[in-house]
Amino acid sequence: MDTRTAIVLLHCFLFAVLVQSAPVGPGSDPPPAFGEAAERAKVLLEKILKDLPAVHAITVNAEGLTFDPSAHTTNLQMMVRSLGIPASPVIKPLSERFTLDMCVSRMMAGCRLYQELLGVLSKRLSGLQDLRVDLRDLLTHITKMKEVARLGGDSSDQDPDLDLLLSCLHGNYDVQVAVHLTLTQLRSFCHDLIRSLRAISRAAGMH
């Protein structure tokens, strides 16, 4: 084998390795397992949204803390800040600035956030465990999406410190307010996830 042939073969080999290891991008078709995991995530999100009103009903009975989406609590943001409840990761439409890698990473960060929040609140109030299990399963599906598509991570997402929340829950009313705010934020986050998963499916040509 002469030198030129060896170089050509080496280039072909390297190109094949790069193509095989390249992550899913806007112009490439994701593997079937990606769509399957996304569909399972959507089904579970719909279940979570259906179950949230019942979870709220059995855990929150303080006057004025209604789960009606049309109800507006004027001091909602003030209560969020005073109790130290972290905001949901922001999920944006896919673009050059907000890539699929970033989107899926934010989804995972949000699932972890609400798992941890519910874990903290479960120490003070019962009735949240089933929802926490559903969020664990949801995180599994979204993690599968990331793995099969060989996506990177968003290094800006870090797990929040929830010690402040525990220290602020002085009585039963504070706990119920924290549960109310957490479930309300979780509902909005789940709606964002469903919209994003549908957009990802359309962009990838999946049903």
C-alpha positions as CSV (number, residue, x, y, z in Angstrom):
1,M,0.0,0.0,0.0
2,D,1.5,3.4,-1.0
3,T,1.4,6.5,1.1
4,R,-1.4,8.2,-0.9
5,T,-3.7,5.2,-0.6
6,A,-3.1,5.0,3.1
7,I,-3.9,8.7,3.6
8,V,-7.2,8.3,1.6
9,L,-8.2,5.3,3.6
10,L,-7.4,7.1,6.9
11,H,-9.5,10.1,5.9
12,C,-12.4,7.8,5.0
13,F,-12.1,6.1,8.3
14,L,-12.1,9.3,10.3
15,F,-15.0,10.7,8.3
16,A,-17.0,7.5,9.1
17,V,-16.2,7.8,12.8
18,L,-17.3,11.5,12.9
19,V,-20.5,10.8,11.1
20,Q,-21.3,7.9,13.4
21,S,-20.6,9.9,16.6
22,A,-22.2,13.2,15.5
23,P,-25.2,14.3,17.7
24,V,-28.6,14.9,16.2
25,G,-28.9,18.3,14.7
26,P,-31.6,20.4,13.0
27,G,-31.0,18.8,9.6
28,S,-30.7,15.2,10.7
29,D,-33.3,12.6,11.5
30,P,-33.3,11.4,15.1
31,P,-33.3,7.7,15.8
32,P,-36.7,6.0,16.4
33,A,-35.9,5.6,20.1
34,F,-35.8,9.4,20.4
35,G,-39.4,9.7,19.2
36,E,-40.5,6.8,21.3
37,A,-39.1,8.4,24.5
38,A,-40.6,11.8,23.6
39,E,-44.0,10.2,23.1
40,R,-43.8,8.4,26.5
41,A,-42.8,11.7,28.1
42,K,-45.8,13.5,26.5
43,V,-48.2,10.8,27.8
44,L,-46.8,11.0,31.3
45,L,-47.0,14.8,31.2
46,E,-50.6,14.6,30.3
47,K,-51.2,12.2,33.3
48,I,-49.3,14.6,35.6
49,L,-51.4,17.6,34.5
50,K,-54.6,15.5,35.0
51,D,-53.5,14.5,38.5
52,L,-52.3,17.9,39.7
53,P,-55.8,19.2,40.8
54,A,-56.4,16.1,42.9
55,V,-53.0,16.4,44.5
56,H,-53.6,20.0,45.3
57,A,-57.0,19.2,46.8
58,I,-55.7,16.6,49.2
59,T,-52.6,18.7,50.3
60,V,-53.8,22.3,50.3
61,N,-56.9,23.4,52.3
62,A,-55.8,26.9,53.4
63,E,-58.4,29.5,52.4
64,G,-57.5,31.5,49.3
65,L,-55.1,29.0,47.9
66,T,-57.2,27.8,44.9
67,F,-55.8,25.8,42.0
68,D,-58.1,27.4,39.5
69,P,-55.9,28.6,36.6
70,S,-58.0,31.8,36.2
71,A,-57.5,32.8,39.8
72,H,-54.8,35.5,40.3
73,T,-53.0,35.9,43.6
74,T,-51.6,39.4,43.8
75,N,-48.8,38.5,46.2
76,L,-47.9,35.3,44.5
77,Q,-44.4,36.4,43.4
78,M,-43.7,37.9,46.8
79,M,-44.5,34.6,48.5
80,V,-42.3,32.8,46.0
81,R,-39.4,35.0,46.9
82,S,-40.0,35.0,50.6
83,L,-40.0,31.2,50.7
84,G,-37.1,30.8,48.4
85,I,-38.9,28.6,45.8
86,P,-36.7,28.5,42.6
87,A,-38.2,29.4,39.3
88,S,-38.7,26.8,36.6
89,P,-36.0,26.5,33.9
90,V,-37.0,28.6,30.9
91,I,-38.1,26.5,27.9
92,K,-37.9,28.5,24.6
93,P,-38.8,27.6,21.0
94,L,-35.9,25.9,19.2
95,S,-33.6,28.2,17.4
96,E,-29.9,28.7,16.7
97,R,-29.6,30.4,20.1
98,F,-31.7,27.8,21.9
99,T,-30.6,24.4,20.6
100,L,-32.1,21.0,21.1
101,D,-29.2,20.3,23.5
102,M,-30.2,23.2,25.7
103,C,-33.9,22.4,25.5
104,V,-33.5,18.8,26.6
105,S,-31.1,19.9,29.3
106,R,-33.6,22.4,30.7
107,M,-36.3,19.8,30.7
108,M,-34.1,17.5,32.7
109,A,-33.2,20.3,35.1
110,G,-36.8,21.1,35.7
111,C,-37.7,17.5,36.4
112,R,-34.9,17.3,38.9
113,L,-36.0,20.6,40.5
114,Y,-39.6,19.6,41.1
115,Q,-38.5,16.1,42.3
116,E,-36.3,17.8,44.9
117,L,-38.9,20.4,45.9
118,L,-41.5,17.7,46.4
119,G,-39.0,15.6,48.3
120,V,-38.4,18.6,50.7
121,L,-42.2,19.2,51.1
122,S,-42.9,15.5,51.6
123,K,-41.0,15.8,54.9
124,R,-43.7,18.1,56.2
125,L,-46.8,16.9,54.3
126,S,-48.1,13.7,52.9
127,G,-49.8,13.1,49.5
128,L,-47.0,14.1,47.2
129,Q,-45.1,10.8,46.7
130,D,-47.0,9.5,43.7
131,L,-46.4,12.8,41.9
132,R,-42.7,12.6,42.8
133,V,-42.6,9.1,41.3
134,D,-44.2,10.3,38.0
135,L,-41.5,13.1,37.8
136,R,-38.8,10.5,38.3
137,D,-40.2,8.4,35.4
138,L,-40.5,11.6,33.3
139,L,-36.9,12.4,34.0
140,T,-36.0,8.8,32.8
141,H,-37.8,9.3,29.5
142,I,-36.2,12.7,28.9
143,T,-32.8,11.4,29.8
144,K,-33.3,8.6,27.2
145,M,-34.0,11.3,24.6
146,K,-30.7,12.9,25.4
147,E,-28.8,9.6,25.4
148,V,-30.1,8.2,22.1
149,A,-29.6,11.6,20.3
150,R,-26.2,11.9,21.9
151,L,-26.9,15.5,22.9
152,G,-24.6,17.6,25.0
153,G,-25.5,19.5,28.1
154,D,-26.2,23.1,29.1
155,S,-23.5,23.9,31.7
156,S,-25.5,27.0,32.9
157,D,-28.1,24.7,34.6
158,Q,-27.2,23.9,38.1
159,D,-29.3,22.2,40.8
160,P,-30.6,24.8,43.3
161,D,-29.9,24.8,47.0
162,L,-33.2,24.1,48.8
163,D,-32.0,24.6,52.3
164,L,-33.5,28.1,52.4
165,L,-37.0,26.7,51.6
166,L,-36.8,24.3,54.6
167,S,-35.7,27.0,56.9
168,C,-38.6,29.2,55.9
169,L,-41.4,26.7,56.5
170,H,-42.2,27.6,60.1
171,G,-45.8,26.4,60.3
172,N,-48.5,24.4,58.5
173,Y,-49.7,27.4,56.6
174,D,-46.2,28.1,55.2
175,V,-46.0,24.5,54.1
176,Q,-49.3,24.7,52.3
177,V,-48.3,27.9,50.6
178,A,-45.1,26.3,49.4
179,V,-47.0,23.3,48.1
180,H,-49.5,25.5,46.4
181,L,-46.8,27.6,44.7
182,T,-44.8,24.5,43.7
183,L,-47.8,22.7,42.1
184,T,-48.8,25.9,40.3
185,Q,-45.3,26.4,38.9
186,L,-45.1,22.7,38.0
187,R,-48.4,23.0,36.1
188,S,-47.0,25.8,34.0
189,F,-43.7,24.0,33.5
190,C,-45.5,20.8,32.3
191,H,-47.5,22.9,29.7
192,D,-44.2,24.3,28.5
193,L,-42.7,20.8,28.2
194,I,-45.7,19.5,26.2
195,R,-45.5,22.4,23.8
196,S,-41.8,22.0,23.4
197,L,-42.0,18.2,22.8
198,R,-44.7,18.8,20.2
199,A,-42.5,21.3,18.4
200,I,-39.5,18.9,18.6
201,S,-41.7,16.2,17.1
202,R,-42.8,18.4,14.2
203,A,-39.3,19.7,13.5
204,A,-38.0,16.1,13.4
205,G,-40.9,14.9,11.2
206,M,-42.3,12.6,13.9
207,H,-46.0,12.2,14.6
